[in-house]
């Protein structure tokens, strides 16, 4: 594929405020190239992503879907807190199945909003 490997976008989008805690446990990363189809590359890429709650590194689960080869899904494996800063860090060694490396550290960050009671 032509062009350099890069992070195209994320959901929630980087810099988002007041992200509802019911949705913020899943972070979707979209890349410009296939980053999951080759099992060897996928095993490598799973270790190139970290997450933080404020300054504390938190456990994550990194997933993908075969039908979405340009996407990586990061599940934050902790209860999400209100009014808290979260970030997902993609390390520069993440690579595409064509062997191109990301080359830069990419950071997706967002803040959760206040606790809201959802009417029953």
C-alpha positions, 0 to 999 in steps of 0.5 A, a space after each residue: 500500500 502506498 504512503 506511510 503508516 499513520 494513525 488516521 483517527 480514533 474514537 473517542 477522538 483525541 482531546 474529547 471532554 465529558 466522554 460518557 463512562 458507559 462508552 469510554 472503556 473501548 478505544 478504537 484506533 484506525 490506521 492508514 494500513 493493515 496492522 492485524 492480518 499477519 499473525 506475526 505482525 499482530 502478535 508484535 503490535 499487541 505489545 505496542 499499545 499502552 494505556 494510562 489513567 491520569 499517570 498510572 499505567 492500567 491493564 488493557 486488552 488489545 483486540 481486532 476483527 479480521 474484516 477490519 484490518 486497519 483497526 485496533 480496539 483497545 479495551 481499558 481493563 479497569 472501572 472508569 472513573 468520573 472526571 478522569 484523564 485517560 490516554 492510549 499510547 501507540 509506540 513507534 514500533 507498531 508496524 503494518 503487514 507490509 513492514 512499515 513502522 509507525 515511526 512516532 509515538 501517537 497519543 490518544 487522550 480523553 477525559 470522562 465526564 461527571 457521574 450521571 444517573 441514567 433514568 430507568 
